[in-house]
């Protein structure tokens, strides 16, 4: 069942995202093995996953699409994980 998206980014008065399925996950971790392990587990459960190796890359991914869940390392090399989710 699709749920209506919460739109925070408006362009020309229209919402950028229309529908979220509840299964889009962003994984942000600078350790490759952790990113791949979490992605493998979630992909196996039919989640749509996107990974980022650092905070800047993660923020760029957030600008491209909406996510229902973010799994973020607290000790990223370029930005504090808590600052990332704020």
Wavefront OBJ file of the C-alpha trace (Angstrom):
o trace
v 0.000 0.000 0.000
v 1.438 3.356 -1.004
v 1.333 6.247 1.417
v 1.271 9.934 0.494
v 4.713 11.493 0.633
v 5.652 14.346 2.884
v 7.079 16.943 0.597
v 9.660 19.320 2.015
v 11.066 20.436 -1.314
v 8.732 22.433 -3.497
v 9.554 23.461 -7.021
v 7.265 25.795 -8.938
v 4.457 25.099 -6.460
v 4.338 21.328 -7.045
v 5.583 18.518 -4.877
v 8.726 16.743 -6.078
v 7.598 13.359 -4.683
v 4.110 12.000 -4.985
v 4.129 8.526 -3.391
v 6.386 6.624 -1.000
v 6.099 2.877 -0.607
v 7.664 2.720 2.865
v 10.625 0.608 1.718
v 13.247 3.167 0.623
v 16.350 3.110 2.852
v 19.466 5.292 2.766
v 22.580 3.721 4.316
v 25.395 6.152 5.170
v 28.626 4.630 6.477
v 32.275 5.251 5.646
v 33.159 1.571 6.197
v 32.555 -0.419 3.013
v 32.020 -3.719 4.833
v 29.280 -2.196 7.024
v 27.516 -0.557 4.065
v 27.573 -3.787 2.101
v 26.439 -5.943 5.058
v 23.446 -3.735 5.874
v 22.577 -3.401 2.189
v 22.729 -7.182 1.677
v 20.408 -7.829 4.636
v 17.879 -5.204 3.559
v 17.988 -6.124 -0.129
v 17.271 -9.715 0.865
v 14.101 -8.437 2.568
v 13.047 -6.553 -0.610
v 13.964 -3.073 0.601
v 15.074 -0.495 -1.949
v 18.501 0.566 -0.663
v 20.856 3.369 -1.612
v 24.306 3.739 -0.054
v 26.616 6.665 0.587
v 30.241 6.527 1.758
v 30.233 9.856 3.597
v 27.974 12.637 4.814
v 28.301 14.845 1.741
v 27.424 11.954 -0.559
v 24.491 11.082 1.713
v 23.160 14.640 1.637
v 23.411 14.633 -2.158
v 21.381 11.408 -2.265
v 18.742 13.027 -0.021
v 18.410 15.873 -2.500
v 17.687 13.362 -5.285
v 14.821 11.442 -3.663
v 12.802 10.768 -0.527
v 13.701 7.989 1.912
v 11.507 6.310 4.492
v 14.441 5.315 6.710
v 18.062 6.395 7.108
v 20.734 4.243 8.741
v 23.604 6.620 9.508
v 27.006 6.005 11.090
v 27.462 8.424 13.994
v 31.193 8.865 13.337
v 31.456 9.839 9.673
v 34.746 11.418 8.564
v 33.225 14.623 7.198
v 30.091 15.244 9.288
v 28.749 14.053 12.625
v 25.987 11.480 12.112
v 23.684 13.350 14.492
v 24.169 16.553 12.499
v 23.397 14.600 9.333
v 19.966 13.527 10.537
v 19.060 16.899 12.102
l 1 2 3 4 5 6 7 8 9 10 11 12 13 14 15 16 17 18 19 20 21 22 23 24 25 26 27 28 29 30 31 32 33 34 35 36 37 38 39 40 41 42 43 44 45 46 47 48 49 50 51 52 53 54 55 56 57 58 59 60 61 62 63 64 65 66 67 68 69 70 71 72 73 74 75 76 77 78 79 80 81 82 83 84 85 86
